[in-house]
Amino acid sequence: LSASPPVVLLLLSLLGLAAAGKLLVVWVDGSPWFSIREGLHMLQQKGHEVVVVAPEVSLHVKPSENFVMKMYPVPYTQEDMDNAFKAFFNITFEDGSFLERFFKSVEATKRFTDFCFSSCEQLLQNKELIRYLEESKFDAILTDPFMPCGVILAEHLSLPSVYFLREIPCGLDFAATQCPNPPSYVPRSFSDLTDRMTFFQRVKNLLFDIPNLFLCNFAFDPFTKLASEFLQREVTVQDLLRKGSVWLLRLEFVLDYPRPLMPNIIPIGGANCAHKELPQ
């Protein structure tokens, strides 16, 4: 499939074949928002109703005439969020040993997830907004499961969910979809390996899986507790992720590497934004 938002539009347009659908979009900030925003504009032109739920403080999610915007207050400032995002994404471009990058990544991820957790907590505790969502009778929910607030809401509202993502930390996307993820074939984050490895590179790749056990604990345990309290039963983030209907994976084999996919995982290309004519 070509790497363009119309692919997302085509898939989401299946929400209603005879009549327009009603789509709930839960806070997908950062670079994914630019691609989603263009897709939402196309859906609105097709007659679909789109409602976006986002905190009052965000990087890019702003009101638009192409969708209904429902915002809720959060206990942090725009400056706090901007600094957290910069620290989180700057790790990608820093040099250093694996251990240096790993511990920096853990620290930056912790700061970033603290903001996302606080935002999610405020949303789920906003009884007026939750009541509105319950009464609105949506057809589906679109979210990035990197931070599972939308996943929790999909379970509460009993909605089919469409995930729009690049990846989820510590391989939860592989585990939730029961997708093969052999360390002899699929390179791990920070390993600097490709899908073609020697024996010793495969051993190295296997060792890179070990930190994921700790990364998952501090990144997703707060959401597990929050989801269990909100849904009033014991659940895990992985349990909720398993119920995803369609996974729109922002992965491009040319830029990344070949990897196994399950039938409901659809690669739609890498980080794509609005179309723009470039000079020669």
N, C-alpha and C positions, 0 to 999 in steps of 0.2 A: 504493500500500500504506500502511496506517496505521502510524504511528510507535510501535510497541510490540514488546517482546521476543517475544511469541507468533509474530511473523513469522519471527524468527530460528529459533524452535523448529520451525515448520512446515518450513522449508528443511532444517534439520539432521536432522529426523526421517526424511528420505529416505535416510539412511545405511543403514538396513536395513528392508526392507519386510516380510520374513517373520520376522526375528529382530532382537533388540536389537543396536545397534552399539556400537563402542568408539571413543571420541573422545579425541584428544590435544589439549590446550589449552596453548599455549606463551605464557608471560608477556605478558599484555595489561594493563598497569597504567594508572593514571590514571582519568579519567572513563569510558572504555569498559568498565572492569571491572564497574561497577554493573549495566549492562545485560546483559552476558554472564553475570554471576553468577545473575541471575534466570532466564535461558534455560537455564543448566546445571542449575538446580534442577528445571525442568520436564522436561528430558531424563532426569534421574535418576528422576523419578516415572514416566516412560514405560518404564523398564527399561534405558535405555542406560547404559553404563559410561563414566564421565568421569575422565580423569587430567589434572591440572593440574601443569605443570612451571614453577616460579618460583624466583627467588633467595631466600635467607633474609632479605634486606633488600628491602622493597618498600613502596609507599605503601598499597595497599588489598588486595592479593592475600594472603588469609589462609586457613588451613585451615578446612574446612567438612565437615559430615556428608554433604553432597550430592555430594562427589567425592573421589577419592584425590589426595592432595597429595604431590608429589615435590619436595623443596627441595634446593638446593645452595649451598655457601658462596661468598661474594664478598668482595673485598678493600676494601670501603668500609662506612661506618657509615650508620645510619638518618638521622642529622643531616645528613650529607653529601648524601644523596639528597633529603631534604626541601628543603634550600636550593637545590639545582639545579633541582628542579621549580618552585619558586616563582619563581625568576628566569626560567625558560623561559616560563611562562604569564603572568607580569606584563607581558611585552612587548606582549601583545595589547591591553592596556588603557592603554598609555602614549600620550601625544600627542607630536607632533614631526614634523619633516620626514621624507621618505622615506629619506634617507641616514642620519639618526639612528636611525630604527627598524630600517633594514636592518642596520647594523653592530651594534646591540644584539642583534638577532635572531641574527646570525651567532655572536656571542660566547656567547649563552645556549644556542643549538643545539649549539655545540661542547661545552660543559660537559655538557649533557644526553646527547649521543651518546657521550661518553666513558664515562659510567656504563653505558649500554646495551651499548656494545661490550665493556666489561670483563665485564659479566654474561654476555653471549653467549660470550665467549672461555672463561670458567670453565665454562659448560655444555658446550661442545663438547669441552673437555679433560677432562671428568669421565667417564672410561672406564667406571666402574661404572654410572653413570646412562645413558650411551649404550647400553651392553649391555642394560640393562633395557628401554629403548625399542625396541631392535631385536628383542628376544624377545617383546614384548607383542602384536604383530600387531594394530595399530590399523587402523581402517577409514578414518579421515580425520584431518586436523589443522585446528584452528581457531586463527587468530593474527591479530594486527594487523601488516601488513607495513611499517608506519611504521618499525619497527626489524626488519630481516630475519632475525633468528635463527630464527624459526619457519619461514621460507621455506627456509633452508638445511637445516633438519632434515627438512622435507617432501621435499626432493630426495634426501637421504641415505636416508630410509626408504621412498622411492618411494610416498608417500601423496598422494591427492588433497587439495587444500588449499582451505579456506574462509577468505576474508579478511574481517575485520570492521574497517572503517576509516572515517575522515573524509576524509583525503587523505594523499598522500605528498609530501614536499618536492620542489621543482623539477619537478613534473609527471611524475614517473616512473610514476604510475598511468595517466596518459594514454598515455605511450609504450609501456608494457608491454602494454596492451590494444589498442594501435593505435586508440585512440579519438580522433575528431576534436577538436582543441583550438585552433580558430582565434582569434588575438588580436583579431580584429574582432568576436568574439561572446562569448568566455569571458573574463571579467575576471580579471586576475592578482592574487595576494596583495599586500596593502598598497597597491593602486592606488586604492581607494575608488571604483571604477567599478561600473556595473551591466552587464547584458547588452545594454543599448541605449546605444550610443555614437555621438558625432559623429566625423567624420573625424579631427580632431586628438586626440580621446580614444583613438581606435584606435591612432594613432601613439604616444601616451603608453603605452598598454597593451603595445604591442610592445616598447618600451624596458624595461619592467618585466621582461621575459623574460631580459634579458641577465645580471643577477646570478645567475640560476638555474644558469648554466654553472659558476660558481665554487662555489655552494652545494652542488651535487651532488658535486663532487670531494672536499671535505673531509668531507662527511657520510657518503658511502657507499664511498669508496675503502678505508678500513680493513676494511669488511665484505666487499668484493670480494676482498681479499687473504686474509682469514680463511676465506671460503668456498672459495677455490681450494685453500688448504692442506688444509682439512678434507675436501673432496671429491676431492682429488688430481687435479684438472684445472682448466684455466683457465676461469673463469666470471665473469660480471658479475651484479650485483644485478638489473639489468633482465632478463637472461636467465632468472633464477630466477623473477622476478615473472610472466613471461609464462605460466608453467605453472599459475597459479592457476585452480582450477576454477570457483569462484563468488566474486564480489566483492560483499559486503554493504556497501553504501555508506551511511554515516550522513549522508545528504543529504536535505533537505526543500525541494522547489521553492518553497514558500511563503516560507520563511525565507532561502533562498539565491537561486538563479536557475536557469532552465532551462539544460540543457547536454546535449550528445549523450551517449548511452550505448550500450555494446555489449550483445549478448544475455546475456552472463554477468554483467553488472553490474546489481544489484538495489537500488534505493533503499529503505531501510527507515526513513527519517525521521531527524530530527536527534538531538541528544544526549538520549537517553531513559534514564530511571532507573526505579526501582521505583515502582509506582502508589501514590498517596497522595491521600486525599480532602482537598480544599481548602475552606476556609470560603467563604461567599458573597462 
